Amino acid sequence: MSCSYYIYYRIDPAQSKTAGVRIRQLLGAVRSTTGIPGRLMKKHGEPAFWMEVYENVSDSAQFEWELADAAARLRVLDFVLPGTQRHVECFECA
């Protein structure tokens, strides 16, 4: 069964341009290692609230490992607003 990942977080608004470049690098790295294309979204009316979406993931354990590895290598937590976290949620089709 496949699932979809929704990763949401608030970025430091002062670093939004650099964060955008880095998160797009993350999307590329994840696609390169897993074949799963991701999308970056920003909440309407709240531009510092971002979400990555990865759909149709069939091997969740491998995907989560590759995602965490790429996020660590690219230091994406450097752009998350201090005092907040990067939340990873996985949903299966009902």
TAQUI-V427039 format. One record per helix or strand. SS is the DSSP state (hx for helix, st for strand). FROM is the first residue (numbers start at 1). LEN is the number of residues. If there is no record, write none. Layout:
ss from len
SS FROM LEN
SS FROM LEN
//
This chain:
ss from len
st 3 9
hx 13 22
st 38 6
st 46 12
hx 60 14
hx 76 4
st 80 1
st 87 6
//
